[in-house]
Amino acid sequence: MNKPLMVIFTTIALDAVGIGLIFPILPSLLKDITHSGNVAIYIGTLTALYAAMQFVLAPVLGTLSDRIGRRPVMLLSLGGAAVNYLFLAFSPNLALLFVGRAIAGMTSANISVATAYLTDVSAPDQRARHFGLLNAMFGLGFIVGPLLGGILGDYWVRLPFIAAAVLNGCNFLLALFVLPESHQPERKKLDLTALNPLRPFRWICSMKGLMPVVLTFFILSATGEAYGICWALWGFDAFGWNGFWIGLSLGAFGLCQALVQVFLPAPAARLFGERGAVFVGISCACIALMTIAFAHESWMVFAIMPLFALGGIGTPALQALATRQVDADSQGQFQGVLASAVSLASIIAPLFFSAFYFVVQKQWPGAIWLSVVAVYLLAIPLVMLGTRKPATATA
């Protein structure tokens, strides 16, 4: 593995640790600030605000990464994340928490720029493997992050946010001093109209066959939002979990996810084909979700974790399929559009899932996971439509 790959994987791992630190303890922080017992709506609104800012600026940052290089955009993103965690750590009221999340959303380009970076430095036949390793690094971060967050949160509810800010500061320094540029910026003068956040969507519409791919990412991202919004709340309501057990469950998932992403994406793509691997992943996720919806003992959740992790087996294959839809000079723009679709899902899904959980919380908390299954099933026809032949058009 070459030096740029090692640096980008380390950056993503540290980023995941920072994110994972706050998951087990964010509900407790919001309860402390709002003096409310049911904070699902607050979590959903904060997540939606972050996503709204990301939705507007992700295509802009993706286009900028094509024009000025991946490295400066990555540095901007990491700096914004550090500022966000400082706001979470020291904000005395809800208003400043919203300010911090808005700043983080405006500068969040980590994953989309990292994906474009990997595309730059990876041969086409190596992309599925490298995307699998990227996801594995994120999974490894989730082994350490939630466990550390649960432990630190038992000492002081704001301590995990300080730790996350420090980690992102280290991440920024790593990228600043070690990460090389992977993309030769375009020499032509920057057209300011290219910074219009809606322009990439007109570009997507001009490319036959790309819209189903974008919608697939939208739906799969929407399902992922349910975990960040509801997992900690559900663990407390269904099993009485504290921060440590919530962190332990997330860490167990991160371990299984990392093992799956390191060893299985390439064999799965060879065995089932890339499209087939996506379908296998969706099937595993749906079976696991239906199981935990009806679980009445904690051990059932931990027992199903390996199957749950297999739900991510198709993501690298889908990412590899998506990169073949456009040429090399448009990868940053395309990844920015995908990130914007993910952000749009992150605006709508948190509001939907938090409201749904608010309704079912007292009667049947596990019902939230059946709603996630229903959303997953919408992706099946889109995968069939969007993974045929690469689209061809001029941006």
C-alpha positions as CSV (number, residue, x, y, z in Angstrom):
1,M,0.0,0.0,0.0
2,N,1.5,3.4,-1.0
3,K,1.9,6.4,1.3
4,P,-1.2,8.4,0.1
5,L,-3.5,5.5,0.7
6,M,-2.1,4.9,4.2
7,V,-2.6,8.6,5.1
8,I,-6.1,8.8,3.7
9,F,-7.2,5.6,5.5
10,T,-5.7,6.9,8.8
11,T,-7.5,10.2,8.3
12,I,-10.8,8.4,7.8
13,A,-10.2,6.2,10.9
14,L,-9.5,9.2,13.1
15,D,-12.5,10.9,11.7
16,A,-14.7,7.9,12.6
17,V,-13.3,7.8,16.1
18,G,-14.3,11.4,16.6
19,I,-17.8,10.8,15.3
20,G,-18.2,7.6,17.3
21,L,-17.2,9.3,20.5
22,I,-20.3,11.4,20.6
23,F,-23.0,8.9,19.6
24,P,-23.5,7.2,23.0
25,I,-23.6,10.5,24.9
26,L,-25.4,13.0,22.6
27,P,-28.8,12.2,24.1
28,S,-27.5,12.8,27.6
29,L,-26.0,16.2,26.6
30,L,-29.3,17.2,25.0
31,K,-31.3,16.1,28.1
32,D,-28.9,18.1,30.3
33,I,-29.3,21.3,28.1
34,T,-33.0,21.0,27.3
35,H,-34.2,19.5,30.6
36,S,-36.4,17.2,28.5
37,G,-36.8,13.4,28.7
38,N,-37.6,12.8,25.0
39,V,-34.9,14.3,22.9
40,A,-35.4,12.4,19.7
41,I,-36.8,15.5,18.0
42,Y,-33.8,17.6,19.0
43,I,-31.4,14.9,17.7
44,G,-33.3,14.8,14.4
45,T,-33.3,18.5,14.0
46,L,-29.6,18.9,14.8
47,T,-28.8,16.2,12.3
48,A,-31.1,17.7,9.7
49,L,-29.5,21.2,10.1
50,Y,-26.0,19.7,9.5
51,A,-27.3,17.9,6.5
52,A,-29.0,20.9,5.0
53,M,-25.7,22.9,5.1
54,Q,-23.9,19.9,3.6
55,F,-26.6,19.6,0.9
56,V,-26.0,23.1,-0.3
57,L,-22.2,23.1,-0.1
58,A,-21.1,19.5,-0.8
59,P,-21.4,19.9,-4.7
60,V,-19.5,23.2,-4.4
61,L,-16.7,21.5,-2.4
62,G,-16.6,18.6,-4.8
63,T,-16.3,21.0,-7.8
64,L,-13.6,22.9,-5.9
65,S,-11.7,19.7,-5.3
66,D,-11.6,19.2,-9.0
67,R,-10.4,22.8,-9.6
68,I,-8.1,23.5,-6.7
69,G,-7.2,20.0,-5.5
70,R,-8.4,17.5,-3.0
71,R,-6.0,18.5,-0.2
72,P,-7.1,22.0,0.6
73,V,-10.8,21.0,0.6
74,M,-9.9,18.1,3.0
75,L,-8.1,20.6,5.3
76,L,-11.2,22.9,5.3
77,S,-13.4,20.0,6.2
78,L,-11.3,18.8,9.1
79,G,-11.0,22.3,10.5
80,G,-14.7,22.7,10.5
81,A,-15.2,19.4,12.3
82,A,-12.9,20.5,15.1
83,V,-14.8,23.8,15.5
84,N,-18.1,21.8,15.7
85,Y,-16.9,19.6,18.5
86,L,-15.7,22.6,20.5
87,F,-19.2,24.1,20.2
88,L,-20.7,20.8,21.4
89,A,-18.2,20.7,24.3
90,F,-18.7,24.2,25.6
91,S,-22.1,25.4,24.5
92,P,-24.3,26.4,27.4
93,N,-27.5,26.4,25.4
94,L,-29.2,24.8,22.5
95,A,-28.8,27.8,20.1
96,L,-25.0,27.5,20.2
97,L,-25.2,23.7,19.5
98,F,-27.1,24.6,16.3
99,V,-24.4,27.1,15.3
100,G,-21.7,24.5,15.8
101,R,-23.6,21.9,13.7
102,A,-24.2,24.5,10.9
103,I,-20.5,25.2,10.7
104,A,-19.7,21.5,10.6
105,G,-22.2,21.0,7.8
106,M,-20.9,23.9,5.8
107,T,-17.3,22.5,5.8
108,S,-18.1,18.7,5.8
109,A,-16.4,17.1,2.7
110,N,-14.4,14.3,4.4
111,I,-16.0,11.3,2.8
112,S,-16.7,12.7,-0.6
113,V,-13.2,14.1,-1.0
114,A,-11.6,10.9,0.4
115,T,-13.6,8.9,-2.1
116,A,-12.5,11.1,-5.0
117,Y,-8.9,10.9,-3.6
118,L,-9.1,7.1,-3.7
119,T,-10.4,7.2,-7.2
120,D,-7.4,9.4,-8.3
121,V,-4.8,7.0,-6.8
122,S,-6.5,3.6,-7.5
123,A,-6.5,1.5,-10.7
124,P,-10.1,0.7,-11.8
125,D,-9.8,-3.0,-10.9
126,Q,-8.5,-2.0,-7.4
127,R,-11.3,0.4,-6.5
128,A,-13.8,-2.0,-4.9
129,R,-11.0,-3.3,-2.6
130,H,-9.8,0.2,-1.7
131,F,-13.4,1.3,-1.0
132,G,-13.8,-1.7,1.2
133,L,-10.7,-0.8,3.1
134,L,-12.0,2.8,3.4
135,N,-15.2,1.5,4.9
136,A,-13.1,-0.9,7.1
137,M,-11.1,2.1,8.5
138,F,-14.4,3.8,9.3
139,G,-15.5,0.6,11.0
140,L,-12.3,0.4,13.1
141,G,-12.9,4.0,14.2
142,F,-16.3,2.9,15.4
143,I,-14.8,0.1,17.5
144,V,-12.7,2.6,19.5
145,G,-15.0,5.7,19.3
146,P,-18.2,4.6,20.9
147,L,-16.5,2.6,23.6
148,L,-14.3,5.6,24.5
149,G,-17.2,7.9,24.3
150,G,-19.3,5.8,26.7
151,I,-16.5,5.6,29.2
152,L,-15.5,9.3,29.1
153,G,-19.2,10.3,29.2
154,D,-19.6,8.5,32.6
155,Y,-17.0,10.9,34.0
156,W,-18.4,14.1,32.4
157,V,-21.0,14.4,29.7
158,R,-19.0,16.9,27.7
159,L,-15.6,15.1,27.9
160,P,-16.2,13.0,24.7
161,F,-16.7,16.2,22.7
162,I,-13.4,17.6,23.9
163,A,-11.7,14.4,22.9
164,A,-13.4,14.5,19.5
165,A,-12.1,18.1,18.9
166,V,-8.6,17.0,19.8
167,L,-8.7,14.0,17.4
168,N,-9.9,16.2,14.6
169,G,-7.1,18.7,15.4
170,C,-4.6,15.8,15.1
171,N,-6.4,14.8,11.9
172,F,-6.0,18.3,10.5
173,L,-2.2,18.3,11.3
174,L,-1.8,14.8,9.7
175,A,-3.4,16.0,6.4
176,L,-1.5,19.4,6.6
177,F,2.0,17.9,6.9
178,V,1.8,14.4,5.4
179,L,-1.1,14.1,2.9
180,P,0.1,14.8,-0.7
181,E,-2.2,16.2,-3.4
182,S,-3.7,13.5,-5.6
183,H,-5.3,15.5,-8.4
184,Q,-3.8,18.0,-10.8
185,P,-6.1,21.0,-10.7
186,E,-7.7,22.2,-13.9
187,R,-5.8,25.1,-15.4
188,K,-8.7,26.9,-16.9
189,K,-10.3,29.9,-15.1
190,L,-12.9,29.0,-12.5
191,D,-16.4,29.6,-13.7
192,L,-18.3,31.0,-10.8
193,T,-21.5,29.5,-12.1
194,A,-19.9,26.1,-11.4
195,L,-20.3,26.9,-7.7
196,N,-24.1,26.9,-8.0
197,P,-25.2,24.0,-5.8
198,L,-28.0,23.1,-8.1
199,R,-25.9,23.0,-11.3
200,P,-24.5,19.5,-10.7
201,F,-28.1,18.2,-10.6
202,R,-28.7,19.5,-14.0
203,W,-25.5,17.8,-15.1
204,I,-26.7,14.5,-13.5
205,C,-30.1,14.8,-15.3
206,S,-28.2,15.2,-18.6
207,M,-26.5,11.8,-18.1
208,K,-28.7,8.9,-18.9
209,G,-28.7,6.2,-16.3
210,L,-27.1,8.3,-13.5
211,M,-30.2,9.3,-11.7
212,P,-31.0,5.7,-10.4
213,V,-27.5,5.5,-9.0
214,V,-28.0,8.8,-7.1
215,L,-31.4,7.8,-5.8
216,T,-29.9,4.5,-4.6
217,F,-27.3,6.3,-2.6
218,F,-30.1,8.6,-1.3
219,I,-32.2,5.6,0.0
220,L,-29.3,3.7,1.5
221,S,-28.1,6.8,3.2
222,A,-31.6,7.4,4.6
223,T,-31.6,4.0,6.2
224,G,-28.2,4.7,7.8
225,E,-29.6,7.9,9.5
226,A,-31.9,5.8,11.6
227,Y,-29.0,4.3,13.6
228,G,-27.5,7.6,14.5
229,I,-30.9,9.1,15.6
230,C,-32.4,6.1,17.3
231,W,-29.8,3.5,18.4
232,A,-28.9,5.1,21.8
233,L,-32.6,6.0,22.5
234,W,-33.8,2.5,21.6
235,G,-31.0,0.8,23.6
236,F,-32.1,2.8,26.7
237,D,-35.9,2.3,26.2
238,A,-35.7,-1.4,25.2
239,F,-33.0,-2.7,27.5
240,G,-32.1,0.1,29.9
241,W,-28.6,0.4,28.4
242,N,-26.3,3.1,29.8
243,G,-23.6,4.9,27.9
244,F,-21.1,2.1,28.3
245,W,-23.5,-0.6,26.9
246,I,-24.5,1.7,24.0
247,G,-20.9,2.2,23.3
248,L,-20.1,-1.5,23.6
249,S,-22.9,-2.4,21.1
250,L,-21.6,0.2,18.6
251,G,-18.1,-1.0,19.1
252,A,-19.2,-4.6,18.5
253,F,-20.8,-3.5,15.3
254,G,-17.7,-1.6,14.3
255,L,-15.5,-4.7,14.8
256,C,-17.8,-6.9,12.7
257,Q,-18.0,-4.2,10.1
258,A,-14.3,-3.8,9.9
259,L,-13.7,-7.5,9.4
260,V,-16.4,-7.7,6.7
261,Q,-15.0,-4.7,4.9
262,V,-11.4,-5.9,5.0
263,F,-12.0,-9.5,3.8
264,L,-15.2,-9.8,2.0
265,P,-15.9,-7.0,-0.6
266,A,-13.6,-8.3,-3.3
267,P,-14.6,-12.1,-2.9
268,A,-18.3,-11.1,-2.8
269,A,-17.9,-9.0,-6.0
270,R,-16.2,-12.0,-7.7
271,L,-18.8,-14.5,-6.4
272,F,-22.0,-12.6,-6.9
273,G,-21.0,-9.8,-9.3
274,E,-21.0,-6.2,-8.1
275,R,-24.7,-5.8,-8.5
276,G,-25.4,-9.2,-6.8
277,A,-23.2,-8.1,-3.9
278,V,-25.4,-5.0,-3.4
279,F,-28.5,-7.2,-3.2
280,V,-26.8,-9.6,-0.8
281,G,-26.0,-6.7,1.5
282,I,-29.5,-5.3,1.4
283,S,-30.9,-8.8,2.3
284,C,-28.6,-9.3,5.2
285,A,-29.4,-5.8,6.6
286,C,-33.1,-6.4,6.4
287,I,-33.0,-9.8,8.1
288,A,-30.9,-8.3,10.9
289,L,-33.2,-5.3,11.3
290,M,-36.3,-7.6,11.6
291,T,-34.5,-9.7,14.2
292,I,-33.6,-6.7,16.5
293,A,-37.1,-5.2,16.0
294,F,-38.5,-8.2,17.9
295,A,-35.5,-8.8,20.3
296,H,-36.4,-8.9,24.0
297,E,-32.9,-9.7,25.4
298,S,-29.7,-7.8,24.9
299,W,-27.7,-10.8,23.9
300,M,-29.9,-11.1,20.8
301,V,-28.6,-7.8,19.5
302,F,-25.0,-8.9,20.0
303,A,-25.6,-12.3,18.4
304,I,-27.0,-10.8,15.2
305,M,-24.1,-8.3,14.8
306,P,-22.1,-10.4,12.2
307,L,-25.2,-10.6,9.9
308,F,-25.8,-6.9,10.6
309,A,-22.3,-6.1,9.4
310,L,-22.8,-8.2,6.3
311,G,-25.4,-5.6,5.3
312,G,-22.5,-3.3,4.3
313,I,-20.9,-5.9,1.9
314,G,-22.5,-4.3,-1.1
315,T,-21.5,-0.7,-0.4
316,P,-18.0,-0.9,-1.9
317,A,-19.4,-2.7,-5.0
318,L,-22.0,0.1,-5.4
319,Q,-19.3,2.7,-5.0
320,A,-17.1,1.0,-7.6
321,L,-20.1,0.8,-10.0
322,A,-20.9,4.4,-9.5
323,T,-17.3,5.6,-10.3
324,R,-17.6,3.9,-13.8
325,Q,-20.5,6.1,-14.7
326,V,-18.3,9.3,-15.3
327,D,-14.8,10.1,-16.6
328,A,-11.8,10.8,-14.4
329,D,-12.0,14.6,-14.7
330,S,-15.6,14.6,-13.3
331,Q,-15.0,12.3,-10.4
332,G,-14.9,15.1,-7.8
333,Q,-18.0,16.7,-9.2
334,F,-19.8,13.3,-9.3
335,Q,-18.8,12.4,-5.7
336,G,-19.9,15.9,-4.7
337,V,-23.4,15.2,-6.2
338,L,-23.5,11.8,-4.4
339,A,-22.5,13.5,-1.2
340,S,-25.3,16.1,-1.8
341,A,-27.8,13.3,-2.3
342,V,-26.6,11.7,1.0
343,S,-27.0,15.1,2.6
344,L,-30.6,15.5,1.3
345,A,-31.3,12.0,2.8
346,S,-29.8,13.3,6.0
347,I,-32.2,16.2,6.0
348,I,-35.4,14.2,5.4
349,A,-34.6,10.9,7.2
350,P,-33.7,12.3,10.7
351,L,-36.9,14.3,10.8
352,F,-38.9,11.2,9.7
353,F,-37.2,8.6,11.9
354,S,-37.2,10.9,15.0
355,A,-40.9,11.7,14.6
356,F,-41.7,8.0,14.0
357,Y,-39.7,7.0,17.1
358,F,-41.5,9.7,19.1
359,V,-44.8,8.0,18.2
360,V,-43.7,4.3,18.9
361,Q,-41.3,4.9,21.8
362,K,-43.6,3.9,24.6
363,Q,-45.6,1.2,22.8
364,W,-42.9,-0.6,20.8
365,P,-39.5,1.0,20.4
366,G,-38.4,-1.8,18.1
367,A,-40.9,-0.8,15.5
368,I,-38.4,1.8,14.3
369,W,-36.3,-0.9,12.7
370,L,-39.2,-2.2,10.6
371,S,-39.6,1.2,9.1
372,V,-35.9,1.0,8.1
373,V,-36.6,-2.3,6.3
374,A,-39.4,-0.7,4.3
375,V,-37.0,2.1,3.2
376,Y,-34.3,-0.5,2.2
377,L,-36.7,-2.3,-0.1
378,L,-37.2,0.8,-2.2
379,A,-33.5,0.5,-3.3
380,I,-33.9,-2.8,-5.1
381,P,-35.5,-1.6,-8.3
382,L,-33.2,1.4,-8.4
383,V,-30.1,-0.8,-8.2
384,M,-31.4,-2.9,-11.1
385,L,-31.9,0.2,-13.2
386,G,-28.8,2.1,-12.3
387,T,-26.1,-0.6,-12.7
388,R,-26.4,-1.6,-16.4
389,K,-24.0,0.4,-18.6
390,P,-21.9,3.4,-17.8
391,A,-23.6,6.7,-18.7
392,T,-22.0,8.8,-21.4
393,A,-22.6,12.6,-21.7
394,T,-20.6,15.8,-21.5
395,A,-20.8,17.9,-18.3
